[in-house]
Amino acid sequence: MRASERGLTLVEVLVAMLIGVFVAYIAFSVLSVSSSARDQIRVAEQDMVSLQRAIALINDDLRSIRARSIQDEFGEAQPALLAGVERNQLLELTRGGRYRPQNMMASGLERVRYRLNDEQLVRDVWYQLDRVRAEPTHSVVVIEGVKRLEFRYILKNDRLLNDFDRWSYEQSARSPSGLPSAVEWLIETERNGEVRQFVTFQD
């Protein structure tokens, strides 16, 4: 028998099988890493979209603020903007610009509150401003993984920057409209770090 017609030996077959297994392992590892990278990118994109949505929502609420005080469920007067007077009550305000069906409030005004609950930023809404019950009409988790959310309030006349997280009747009495001239706020999340925003109001 000529050498060209000789079959593969057992050792050659085993070597070929080992090479095939090694190549398959390398290919699987590459695919696994690629799939993991895609999943991480997808999660990062979702986190960024959630952050952008939260920023847009808070800014829209701030820009839609109305100088309309309310009465709470205890009959106590509360300013149009209230913040930092209770634990985890970060911001509460009266806003306008919402469409209402004919069988609901025609003014389109509503009361909005932001609070933190175990790193979840929750947005509560009352469709009735002078509320008769403490529970909001509607609540939704805006974004998760929030490490910090802070607000500063700026007055128009002396441009005084008030302390973080507090705005009450004491501060509102210093402004002609009962509102600050602007709000600077900061949100810090686990994945995206700190983001600062600045919203001005019109008198």
Protein Blocks (a to p, Z undefined) as FASTA:
>chain_A
ZZklpccdfklmmmmmmmmmmmmmmmmmmmmmmmmmmmmmmmmmmmmmmmmmmmmmmmmm
mmmpccdddddfkopacdfbdghkaghiabccddehiacdfklcfklpacdddddeehia
cddddfbfbacbfbdfbdcdfbghiabdcdddddfklopacdehiacfklmmmpmnlpaf
bdcdddddfklopadddddddZZ
